[in-house]
Amino acid sequence: MSRILLPTDFSDNSKEAIRYALKVYKDVKTTFYLLHTYTPPVYQTEYIIGSPGQIGLGDILQESSMTQLEKLKDSLERQYPNPIHTIIVHSAFNTLISEVLETVAAENIDVIVMGTKGVTGATEILFGTHTVHVIKKAKCPVIAVPPNFDYEAPKEILFPTDYEIEYKKGNMETLLAIATKHKSRINVMHVRAGYNLTTIQEKHKATLEKLLGNQALFHELPDNGIIEAINEFQIKQKINLLVMVKNKHTFLERLFIEPIIKKIGLHITVPFMVLPQN
């Protein structure tokens, strides 16, 4: 059974991400945890000590949060009835990232699925602040779904790699489970840096070939930069899911240096899965 965490701020994008999760896992026995967190607009010390103006505000916010969660749950169960799916609602007075990390640990979550944008949804931003923090801190895979994504099954998966890290079965399980269930092809893309693979890279490539088996197709591309390579690959071939491993060697790590990521020329119009290295 899969256990999936679905953080929501009730924005359109977060609801799109929830629908994506329900469809990707429609044939998998799954418990979904709908999570909404809240804090007062002005979260200061006087709230803690109970200033007259703030007393009862927490109760009002909690009631509003639970009402919206139950309404969303009812809507999803009507729209996507599925006897092997269970939806649990969870409301918490906490910051999103803290509650996500606590829930992942407490409920043994397998995957987090969330939108790339929050309520503000600035168009020049690739990922919103909450998504960045979750990807950086989460110990489990995260799937970030872009706004206005019309569902398509993840049949063609793009997996850029530099073969700099060792791949283990444990951190590839989520990807392999999705690929197996949807009979997907995993396009492993390596951008050559003008020289042959080192002995260590060759070893890592061989491990990856063994792990992915006949589900993978390996591509060697000339060096023109990883971002350009991802963009060009998507133009030439239809891709439904982009997957990368979070590690210090890939450009993915550099993406998260700024608290809010600018687009930096990377065009992501499909869901983006980030796998933890360990």
Backbone bond lengths (Angstrom), bond angles and torsions (degrees), N, CA, C in turn:
res aa  C-N    CA-C-N  psi(-1)  N-CA   C-N-CA  omega(-1)  CA-C   N-CA-C  phi
1 M - - - 1.464 - - 1.536 110.83 -
2 S 1.321 116.61 138.60 1.466 121.08 177.93 1.523 110.22 -94.62
3 R 1.336 115.07 150.01 1.467 121.39 178.24 1.520 106.78 -127.17
4 I 1.329 115.01 114.30 1.467 120.03 -171.48 1.522 110.82 -120.71
5 L 1.327 115.22 131.22 1.460 121.71 178.87 1.529 109.27 -96.46
6 L 1.330 115.61 129.30 1.464 122.21 -178.17 1.533 109.92 -121.91
7 P 1.335 117.86 87.01 1.466 119.26 176.62 1.528 109.47 -67.44
8 T 1.321 116.74 139.93 1.464 119.62 179.12 1.517 111.32 -141.35
9 D 1.329 115.54 141.86 1.470 121.23 169.84 1.527 108.61 -113.24
10 F 1.342 114.94 14.36 1.468 124.43 178.92 1.533 112.43 68.76
11 S 1.328 117.00 13.12 1.471 120.58 174.72 1.525 108.91 -74.63
12 D 1.330 116.25 163.08 1.469 120.42 178.32 1.515 111.02 -58.99
13 N 1.337 116.58 -42.32 1.456 119.45 -177.42 1.523 112.25 -64.91
14 S 1.343 117.03 -38.43 1.470 118.61 179.31 1.529 110.77 -67.29
15 K 1.330 116.29 -33.62 1.469 120.03 177.36 1.530 111.05 -70.69
16 E 1.337 116.34 -35.18 1.476 120.28 175.47 1.531 110.08 -62.41
17 A 1.325 116.17 -40.12 1.460 120.74 179.42 1.532 111.04 -64.89
18 I 1.329 116.08 -40.03 1.474 121.04 178.63 1.527 110.05 -63.49
19 R 1.323 115.95 -45.74 1.473 119.69 179.13 1.526 110.70 -61.88
20 Y 1.322 116.05 -38.46 1.473 120.56 178.08 1.534 110.05 -59.83
21 A 1.329 116.42 -46.77 1.473 120.76 -179.51 1.531 111.37 -61.14
22 L 1.336 116.16 -43.74 1.469 120.38 -179.37 1.530 111.26 -61.69
23 K 1.329 116.27 -35.14 1.467 120.25 -178.66 1.527 111.96 -80.03
24 V 1.325 117.20 -42.54 1.472 120.05 179.62 1.530 110.58 -61.07
25 Y 1.334 116.30 -37.70 1.466 121.27 -176.33 1.528 112.19 -103.13
26 K 1.325 117.66 23.48 1.479 119.77 -173.81 1.527 112.75 -63.58
27 D 1.332 117.78 -26.19 1.469 120.47 179.87 1.526 112.82 -103.15
28 V 1.323 115.91 14.39 1.466 121.16 -178.68 1.527 109.00 -117.98
29 K 1.313 117.30 131.51 1.466 120.52 175.45 1.530 107.87 -63.63
30 T 1.333 115.51 117.46 1.465 119.64 -169.81 1.525 111.60 -140.94
31 T 1.329 114.84 141.09 1.461 121.06 167.65 1.523 107.10 -106.06
32 F 1.325 115.71 123.08 1.462 122.04 178.25 1.520 109.30 -102.99
33 Y 1.318 116.20 132.79 1.463 121.90 177.62 1.526 108.82 -107.88
34 L 1.330 116.06 105.16 1.473 121.47 177.22 1.524 107.66 -80.27
35 L 1.325 116.73 116.29 1.462 120.45 -174.49 1.526 111.87 -117.16
36 H 1.337 115.60 129.06 1.465 120.48 171.28 1.518 108.01 -130.38
37 T 1.328 115.66 132.75 1.470 119.83 177.42 1.526 109.15 -114.05
38 Y 1.313 115.27 154.45 1.470 119.61 -179.68 1.517 109.60 -145.46
39 T 1.319 115.00 147.85 1.473 122.66 170.39 1.526 105.62 -141.84
40 P 1.328 117.89 153.93 1.468 119.27 177.79 1.524 110.07 -59.14
41 P 1.337 117.93 149.26 1.466 120.80 178.74 1.526 111.95 -54.35
42 V 1.331 116.32 -39.80 1.460 120.23 174.89 1.523 107.01 -112.17
43 Y 1.328 114.88 100.84 1.463 119.40 -174.42 1.520 108.11 -101.02
44 Q 1.329 116.47 88.18 1.454 121.02 -174.81 1.525 110.31 -122.80
45 T 1.342 114.66 178.08 1.460 119.49 -175.81 1.519 112.71 -61.11
46 E 1.345 116.61 -32.30 1.466 116.38 -178.03 1.523 111.62 -65.62
47 Y 1.355 116.45 -22.00 1.469 118.13 176.41 1.532 109.24 -67.12
48 I 1.322 114.50 -42.22 1.469 119.37 -178.17 1.532 110.56 -62.55
49 I 1.336 115.52 -43.55 1.468 118.03 -176.56 1.528 112.06 -85.44
50 G 1.323 115.89 -2.58 1.465 119.60 171.65 1.499 115.07 81.60
51 S 1.332 116.05 62.19 1.464 118.05 176.15 1.532 108.76 -69.73
52 P 1.336 117.20 150.37 1.478 120.03 -176.36 1.530 112.90 -53.57
53 G 1.357 116.25 -37.04 1.460 119.30 -177.76 1.526 113.49 -69.51
54 Q 1.323 116.30 -21.60 1.469 119.69 -174.12 1.529 113.02 -101.60
55 I 1.327 117.25 -14.96 1.461 119.91 -177.23 1.531 110.16 -59.97
56 G 1.304 116.14 129.73 1.459 120.96 178.90 1.517 114.17 88.40
57 L 1.338 116.62 -12.36 1.466 119.19 -178.81 1.529 111.05 -63.70
58 G 1.335 115.86 -40.49 1.465 120.32 179.05 1.520 111.92 -58.56
59 D 1.332 116.48 -41.53 1.469 120.95 179.32 1.522 111.09 -63.79
60 I 1.335 115.62 -41.19 1.472 120.36 -179.79 1.524 109.93 -64.46
61 L 1.342 115.56 -44.38 1.467 120.03 -179.57 1.530 111.08 -64.99
62 Q 1.334 116.30 -40.13 1.466 119.89 179.37 1.525 110.93 -64.53
63 E 1.317 116.16 -43.00 1.464 120.30 -179.59 1.530 110.58 -63.01
64 S 1.326 115.97 -42.85 1.463 121.12 178.81 1.527 110.68 -63.26
65 S 1.329 115.43 -42.54 1.468 121.31 -179.97 1.524 111.05 -62.00
66 M 1.337 116.54 -48.90 1.468 121.00 -178.62 1.528 111.59 -65.43
67 T 1.333 116.37 -38.86 1.474 120.44 179.24 1.526 110.46 -61.21
68 Q 1.330 115.36 -45.34 1.474 119.43 -179.62 1.530 111.22 -67.94
69 L 1.331 117.09 -37.61 1.467 120.65 178.88 1.530 111.17 -64.13
70 E 1.335 116.07 -46.02 1.471 120.39 -179.98 1.529 110.92 -63.96
71 K 1.330 115.73 -38.63 1.467 120.48 178.49 1.536 109.90 -63.86
72 L 1.335 116.26 -43.06 1.465 120.94 179.38 1.528 111.02 -65.75
73 K 1.336 115.76 -42.63 1.469 120.55 178.21 1.527 110.90 -59.16
74 D 1.332 116.76 -47.81 1.470 121.31 179.60 1.525 111.29 -59.17
75 S 1.334 115.27 -43.37 1.459 120.56 -179.70 1.532 111.14 -62.70
76 L 1.338 116.48 -43.21 1.475 121.05 -179.68 1.522 111.38 -66.41
77 E 1.327 116.32 -41.15 1.474 119.97 -179.12 1.530 111.63 -67.36
78 R 1.330 116.13 -32.03 1.469 119.21 176.15 1.530 111.00 -73.36
79 Q 1.323 114.85 -41.04 1.466 120.05 -174.81 1.531 112.13 -77.49
80 Y 1.333 116.56 -35.51 1.466 121.01 -176.70 1.531 110.55 -127.72
81 P 1.329 117.80 63.45 1.474 119.43 -179.84 1.520 110.14 -62.37
82 N 1.330 115.78 130.67 1.468 119.19 -177.64 1.532 108.48 -153.61
83 P 1.333 117.48 114.96 1.472 120.40 -176.50 1.530 114.27 -64.82
84 I 1.337 117.67 -18.14 1.475 118.90 -179.09 1.532 112.08 -100.66
85 H 1.334 116.13 8.70 1.461 120.93 177.28 1.530 110.67 -110.59
86 T 1.322 115.42 137.36 1.467 122.15 173.67 1.523 108.00 -123.99
87 I 1.329 116.43 132.43 1.466 120.57 178.38 1.526 109.19 -113.52
88 I 1.327 115.35 124.79 1.466 121.96 178.32 1.527 108.10 -115.45
89 V 1.340 117.24 132.85 1.467 119.46 178.99 1.522 110.17 -98.54
90 H 1.326 114.26 143.75 1.468 119.69 -178.26 1.523 109.12 -142.28
91 S 1.323 116.06 119.31 1.458 122.67 178.49 1.528 108.24 -114.57
92 A 1.336 116.50 137.78 1.469 118.32 -176.70 1.528 111.93 -144.50
93 F 1.321 114.84 139.26 1.458 121.98 171.63 1.532 106.13 -82.93
94 N 1.337 115.58 93.43 1.462 120.53 -173.96 1.522 107.90 -170.72
95 T 1.337 116.08 168.29 1.458 118.75 170.16 1.530 107.10 -76.79
96 L 1.317 116.23 154.13 1.461 120.21 -177.06 1.522 111.80 -58.99
97 I 1.334 117.38 -49.56 1.465 120.23 -174.17 1.532 111.05 -63.24
98 S 1.338 117.37 -41.46 1.473 119.70 179.43 1.516 111.21 -62.95
99 E 1.339 116.33 -43.88 1.465 120.09 -177.95 1.527 111.22 -69.45
100 V 1.324 116.37 -36.54 1.471 120.23 177.07 1.524 109.91 -60.98
101 L 1.326 116.98 -48.87 1.470 120.85 -178.68 1.533 111.24 -63.22
102 E 1.336 116.29 -40.54 1.465 119.96 179.07 1.527 111.46 -66.10
103 T 1.330 116.67 -41.47 1.465 121.12 -178.72 1.525 110.94 -69.00
104 V 1.326 116.91 -40.04 1.479 121.03 177.56 1.526 109.44 -56.97
105 A 1.329 116.24 -44.43 1.467 120.49 -179.00 1.532 111.50 -71.74
106 A 1.333 116.96 -46.30 1.470 121.21 -174.44 1.528 112.49 -68.93
107 E 1.332 117.32 -36.87 1.469 121.08 -174.46 1.529 112.95 -104.14
108 N 1.339 115.55 4.73 1.470 120.03 179.42 1.533 111.15 54.33
109 I 1.324 115.21 51.93 1.470 122.64 -175.96 1.537 110.47 -67.09
110 D 1.337 115.27 138.22 1.471 121.34 178.67 1.525 112.12 -89.06
111 V 1.325 116.59 -40.86 1.469 122.02 -174.97 1.523 109.95 -146.17
112 I 1.336 115.67 144.50 1.466 121.61 171.09 1.527 106.53 -107.83
113 V 1.325 116.67 129.81 1.470 120.38 176.05 1.527 107.31 -121.46
114 M 1.329 116.56 123.77 1.463 120.42 -177.57 1.521 110.42 -148.62
115 G 1.326 116.13 166.73 1.457 120.69 177.44 1.518 110.62 -76.26
116 T 1.326 115.95 159.95 1.466 119.45 176.94 1.529 111.04 -80.91
117 K 1.341 116.20 -21.01 1.463 120.22 -176.92 1.518 110.42 -123.07
118 G 1.328 114.94 152.49 1.459 119.22 174.73 1.516 110.57 -97.75
119 V 1.315 115.78 -157.54 1.463 121.34 -177.71 1.530 111.10 -60.32
120 T 1.352 116.73 -39.17 1.467 119.87 -176.75 1.526 110.74 -69.25
121 G 1.354 117.26 -43.14 1.462 122.59 171.57 1.514 115.75 54.54
122 A 1.331 118.04 46.69 1.467 120.89 178.93 1.527 110.31 -59.04
123 T 1.319 116.52 130.11 1.466 120.27 -172.30 1.525 113.01 -70.50
124 E 1.345 117.90 -26.82 1.468 118.99 -177.42 1.525 112.54 -80.56
125 I 1.321 116.89 -1.20 1.462 120.96 -177.59 1.530 109.60 -99.93
126 L 1.327 115.66 134.65 1.462 120.14 178.04 1.526 110.12 -75.02
127 F 1.329 116.39 -49.27 1.463 121.77 176.52 1.527 108.93 -129.40
128 G 1.322 116.32 140.51 1.457 120.43 174.58 1.521 111.10 -71.84
129 T 1.308 115.84 164.94 1.470 121.73 -175.66 1.526 112.44 -57.79
130 H 1.330 117.28 -44.46 1.469 120.11 -178.73 1.526 111.17 -60.67
131 T 1.335 116.30 -43.43 1.463 120.05 -179.01 1.518 110.88 -63.76
132 V 1.337 116.14 -41.61 1.470 120.74 178.15 1.524 110.36 -58.99
133 H 1.328 116.91 -48.30 1.470 120.73 -178.30 1.523 111.24 -62.14
134 V 1.328 116.68 -41.67 1.472 119.99 -179.42 1.529 110.23 -64.76
135 I 1.340 117.07 -45.21 1.469 120.43 179.49 1.532 110.32 -61.48
136 K 1.323 116.57 -41.44 1.467 120.36 -177.91 1.527 112.42 -66.08
137 K 1.344 115.83 -40.22 1.465 119.59 -170.35 1.532 114.65 -97.22
138 A 1.322 117.91 -23.99 1.471 120.50 -171.73 1.530 111.69 -66.69
139 K 1.330 114.26 142.17 1.464 120.72 178.74 1.530 111.24 -96.58
140 C 1.333 116.13 4.12 1.463 120.48 179.02 1.532 108.35 -126.68
141 P 1.326 117.92 168.05 1.467 119.60 179.11 1.525 112.37 -61.29
142 V 1.332 114.74 148.10 1.471 121.80 177.04 1.529 108.09 -125.47
143 I 1.323 116.32 131.89 1.467 120.23 172.87 1.522 107.28 -111.59
144 A 1.345 116.21 119.80 1.462 121.96 179.28 1.523 108.53 -104.67
145 V 1.336 116.31 123.22 1.465 122.00 -175.09 1.530 109.21 -104.71
146 P 1.347 117.55 124.04 1.469 119.65 -178.04 1.524 112.14 -73.49
147 P 1.341 117.19 160.35 1.471 120.44 179.38 1.529 111.73 -63.31
148 N 1.318 115.12 150.00 1.472 122.24 174.36 1.526 113.54 60.82
149 F 1.330 116.76 27.70 1.466 119.78 179.09 1.528 108.77 -83.76
150 D 1.327 115.92 116.31 1.461 120.60 175.55 1.520 107.94 -79.99
151 Y 1.320 116.16 124.18 1.463 120.13 -172.14 1.519 112.45 -54.03
152 E 1.324 114.36 132.43 1.456 121.99 168.26 1.526 106.70 -140.38
153 A 1.314 115.93 138.48 1.466 120.14 -178.41 1.530 109.47 -61.62
154 P 1.336 117.33 143.32 1.470 120.08 -178.09 1.529 112.96 -75.30
155 K 1.314 116.01 66.90 1.470 121.37 -177.38 1.527 111.95 -77.36
156 E 1.330 115.61 -38.90 1.468 120.91 -179.66 1.531 108.38 -114.62
157 I 1.317 115.36 114.32 1.462 121.79 -175.90 1.526 109.32 -112.16
158 L 1.327 116.70 132.41 1.465 121.08 176.66 1.524 109.46 -103.60
159 F 1.327 115.82 126.60 1.467 122.21 -175.88 1.533 109.04 -127.08
160 P 1.352 117.73 86.91 1.463 119.41 177.56 1.528 110.89 -71.26
161 T 1.314 116.83 141.44 1.469 120.08 179.34 1.526 109.98 -151.01
162 D 1.329 116.05 154.72 1.464 120.11 172.47 1.535 110.67 -111.94
163 Y 1.337 115.92 6.05 1.482 122.52 -179.91 1.532 112.26 57.61
164 E 1.329 116.70 25.67 1.471 119.73 -178.75 1.521 112.65 -87.19
165 I 1.324 116.92 -15.25 1.464 118.57 -179.06 1.526 110.37 -119.48
166 E 1.309 114.38 157.13 1.461 120.42 179.06 1.534 108.57 -84.01
167 Y 1.317 115.67 129.94 1.465 120.46 179.87 1.520 109.77 -94.89
168 K 1.318 115.11 131.70 1.460 120.59 179.09 1.517 109.46 -116.78
169 K 1.307 116.06 153.09 1.464 120.61 -176.78 1.523 111.47 -58.82
170 G 1.335 116.46 -39.42 1.469 121.27 -176.99 1.517 113.65 -55.62
171 N 1.361 116.69 -46.46 1.469 117.36 -176.19 1.529 113.00 -84.93
172 M 1.340 116.42 -1.48 1.473 119.67 177.58 1.534 111.37 -104.76
173 E 1.336 117.12 -2.09 1.474 120.30 -172.80 1.534 113.39 -60.73
174 T 1.338 116.86 -41.81 1.466 119.88 -178.89 1.522 110.82 -62.33
175 L 1.332 115.70 -45.74 1.463 120.60 178.75 1.531 110.56 -62.35
176 L 1.325 116.68 -46.30 1.467 120.76 -178.79 1.526 111.72 -63.56
177 A 1.337 116.79 -38.37 1.470 120.63 179.65 1.524 110.84 -63.69
178 I 1.335 116.70 -44.17 1.467 120.72 178.57 1.527 110.28 -65.11
179 A 1.340 116.62 -44.91 1.467 120.93 -178.82 1.527 111.38 -62.78
180 T 1.324 116.59 -40.00 1.465 120.57 180.00 1.525 110.92 -67.69
181 K 1.333 115.76 -45.73 1.469 120.70 -177.25 1.528 111.32 -64.20
182 H 1.338 116.86 -37.48 1.469 120.34 -175.97 1.534 112.46 -100.69
183 K 1.364 115.74 6.71 1.475 120.04 -178.81 1.535 110.02 51.88
184 S 1.310 114.58 48.92 1.464 121.67 -175.18 1.525 111.95 -84.31
185 R 1.332 113.55 159.73 1.464 119.57 169.55 1.522 107.42 -107.42
186 I 1.320 117.05 129.58 1.460 121.73 178.81 1.528 108.02 -98.91
187 N 1.328 115.77 111.76 1.464 121.66 179.10 1.526 109.09 -88.62
188 V 1.336 115.92 101.36 1.467 120.70 179.81 1.531 107.29 -83.93
189 M 1.318 116.27 118.67 1.461 121.16 -174.62 1.523 110.92 -113.72
190 H 1.334 115.40 120.30 1.465 120.00 175.63 1.522 109.07 -114.53
191 V 1.332 116.14 127.42 1.465 120.97 177.90 1.526 107.88 -95.98
192 R 1.320 114.87 115.76 1.475 119.39 -178.00 1.521 110.61 -66.52
193 A 1.319 115.82 139.94 1.468 120.42 178.95 1.531 110.04 -101.97
194 G 1.320 116.09 26.96 1.466 120.04 175.39 1.518 114.91 87.59
195 Y 1.322 116.19 3.31 1.470 118.89 178.24 1.522 108.90 -143.63
196 N 1.332 115.47 165.87 1.462 120.47 -179.09 1.528 110.86 -69.97
197 L 1.330 115.32 160.12 1.463 119.76 176.99 1.514 110.42 -64.73
198 T 1.334 115.88 143.69 1.464 120.13 175.07 1.524 108.93 -73.78
199 T 1.300 115.74 170.41 1.478 120.46 178.38 1.523 110.65 -58.88
200 I 1.337 116.35 -41.03 1.474 120.78 -179.82 1.531 110.25 -66.59
201 Q 1.333 116.86 -43.01 1.465 120.13 178.17 1.529 111.22 -61.69
202 E 1.331 115.94 -41.33 1.472 120.66 178.16 1.531 110.46 -60.29
203 K 1.344 114.70 -41.09 1.464 120.09 179.41 1.536 110.56 -63.93
204 H 1.336 116.14 -44.42 1.466 120.44 179.76 1.526 111.18 -65.31
205 K 1.334 116.67 -37.80 1.461 120.35 178.07 1.528 110.67 -63.46
206 A 1.342 115.17 -43.36 1.476 120.22 179.71 1.532 110.86 -62.10
207 T 1.349 116.56 -39.45 1.471 121.18 177.68 1.526 110.25 -62.91
208 L 1.333 115.30 -43.27 1.466 120.53 -179.36 1.527 110.82 -64.87
209 E 1.334 116.36 -41.55 1.476 120.59 178.11 1.525 110.78 -59.86
210 K 1.322 115.19 -40.97 1.469 120.19 179.80 1.530 111.20 -67.73
211 L 1.348 116.15 -41.97 1.476 121.16 -179.46 1.524 112.51 -64.80
212 L 1.319 116.19 -43.76 1.465 120.73 -174.17 1.528 113.42 -85.85
213 G 1.324 116.05 -23.46 1.466 120.52 176.31 1.516 112.75 57.96
214 N 1.334 115.93 -140.93 1.470 119.80 -175.53 1.537 112.83 -80.04
215 Q 1.343 116.66 5.72 1.472 119.41 176.31 1.527 111.87 -82.05
216 A 1.338 116.66 -10.05 1.463 120.15 -172.57 1.521 113.42 -111.53
217 L 1.333 113.58 149.63 1.456 122.31 171.93 1.527 105.44 -126.52
218 F 1.344 117.18 127.44 1.467 120.93 -174.56 1.530 111.04 -99.77
219 H 1.333 115.45 131.05 1.469 121.49 -178.69 1.529 109.46 -120.43
220 E 1.336 116.13 135.13 1.463 121.82 172.85 1.522 107.18 -110.86
221 L 1.325 117.45 122.09 1.456 121.11 -178.07 1.524 110.70 -117.40
222 P 1.363 116.72 147.60 1.474 119.42 178.18 1.522 110.76 -64.17
223 D 1.317 115.97 155.47 1.466 121.08 -175.92 1.527 110.78 -73.84
224 N 1.332 115.65 107.45 1.463 119.58 171.74 1.528 109.35 -138.61
225 G 1.334 114.63 23.19 1.465 119.47 179.61 1.517 111.67 93.17
226 I 1.320 116.52 138.66 1.461 121.65 -174.38 1.531 111.74 -64.90
227 I 1.333 117.24 -40.19 1.467 119.95 -178.47 1.527 110.61 -65.44
228 E 1.331 115.54 -44.95 1.468 119.81 177.78 1.527 110.34 -61.36
229 A 1.336 116.43 -40.27 1.471 120.95 -178.72 1.534 110.97 -63.79
230 I 1.341 116.49 -42.48 1.472 120.49 178.81 1.528 109.87 -63.17
231 N 1.343 115.65 -45.73 1.466 119.83 -179.53 1.527 111.56 -61.90
232 E 1.345 116.83 -44.20 1.466 121.16 -178.13 1.527 111.25 -67.57
233 F 1.331 116.27 -39.29 1.470 119.68 -179.91 1.525 110.51 -61.33
234 Q 1.339 115.31 -41.07 1.472 120.32 -179.35 1.530 111.92 -66.33
235 I 1.339 116.68 -29.20 1.466 120.35 178.19 1.529 109.97 -71.44
236 K 1.339 115.57 -43.31 1.470 120.55 -175.82 1.529 112.41 -76.52
237 Q 1.318 116.44 -32.04 1.460 119.48 -175.64 1.521 110.24 -137.03
238 K 1.323 115.87 135.61 1.463 120.81 179.53 1.517 109.68 -65.69
239 I 1.328 116.57 125.27 1.465 122.11 179.08 1.529 108.09 -118.81
240 N 1.331 116.94 138.15 1.473 120.72 -179.85 1.529 113.13 -107.14
241 L 1.334 116.25 -16.34 1.472 119.87 -177.32 1.528 108.65 -154.75
242 L 1.330 115.62 131.39 1.467 121.61 176.02 1.523 107.70 -105.02
243 V 1.336 116.82 130.51 1.466 120.68 -176.95 1.525 110.22 -127.47
244 M 1.324 116.21 133.42 1.461 120.26 174.88 1.523 109.78 -139.77
245 V 1.333 114.83 154.79 1.463 120.52 175.60 1.520 108.17 -96.89
246 K 1.329 115.98 133.88 1.468 121.74 -179.49 1.525 108.61 -77.49
247 N 1.318 115.87 110.59 1.471 118.46 175.29 1.517 109.31 -155.05
248 K 1.306 116.49 165.27 1.465 121.30 -171.93 1.523 113.02 -71.68
249 H 1.317 117.56 -12.89 1.461 119.64 -176.62 1.528 113.04 -86.01
250 T 1.311 117.68 -26.13 1.467 119.51 -173.71 1.518 111.39 -88.55
251 F 1.319 114.62 161.63 1.466 119.69 177.32 1.514 110.60 -63.49
252 L 1.334 117.02 -18.07 1.460 121.12 179.79 1.524 110.52 -58.33
253 E 1.328 116.34 -40.77 1.467 120.26 179.38 1.532 110.16 -63.14
254 R 1.345 115.34 -40.12 1.468 119.01 -179.36 1.528 111.49 -68.31
255 L 1.328 115.67 -26.58 1.462 119.57 178.35 1.523 111.33 -59.28
256 F 1.338 116.08 -29.60 1.463 119.60 -171.65 1.522 113.72 -100.23
257 I 1.321 116.75 17.08 1.464 119.11 176.58 1.531 109.60 -70.50
258 E 1.334 116.00 -43.53 1.462 119.77 176.42 1.528 109.21 -79.63
259 P 1.344 117.25 143.93 1.464 119.23 179.96 1.527 112.15 -62.53
260 I 1.333 115.43 -32.74 1.460 119.15 175.85 1.523 107.17 -124.11
261 I 1.324 115.32 126.82 1.454 119.35 -172.98 1.517 111.76 -84.27
262 K 1.300 116.28 128.24 1.460 120.48 172.46 1.529 106.89 -79.18
263 K 1.290 115.97 166.39 1.460 118.81 -175.53 1.531 112.57 -66.52
264 I 1.322 117.69 -29.64 1.461 124.68 -179.05 1.529 113.26 41.03
265 G 1.308 116.18 33.36 1.463 119.71 173.84 1.516 115.50 79.47
266 L 1.332 117.76 0.11 1.473 119.64 179.29 1.523 108.67 -87.29
267 H 1.319 115.25 121.77 1.466 119.87 -178.15 1.520 109.62 -101.67
268 I 1.313 115.64 105.86 1.464 119.43 178.55 1.524 108.34 -114.35
269 T 1.309 115.57 110.46 1.470 119.88 179.16 1.524 110.30 -114.72
270 V 1.339 115.64 5.91 1.466 121.00 178.90 1.533 108.43 -124.61
271 P 1.329 118.21 162.89 1.467 119.81 177.03 1.535 111.70 -57.11
272 F 1.320 114.69 147.21 1.458 122.86 -173.99 1.527 107.83 -122.79
273 M 1.339 116.88 114.22 1.465 120.47 179.47 1.531 109.88 -99.92
274 V 1.330 116.19 129.02 1.458 121.47 176.67 1.530 108.45 -112.40
275 L 1.322 115.56 121.38 1.472 121.08 -179.46 1.518 109.44 -98.49
276 P 1.334 118.38 138.10 1.465 119.67 175.66 1.533 109.37 -70.19
277 Q 1.317 116.24 151.84 1.470 118.18 -177.88 1.525 110.91 -71.19
278 N 1.347 115.28 -37.64 1.476 118.21 -177.69 1.513 110.30 -116.97
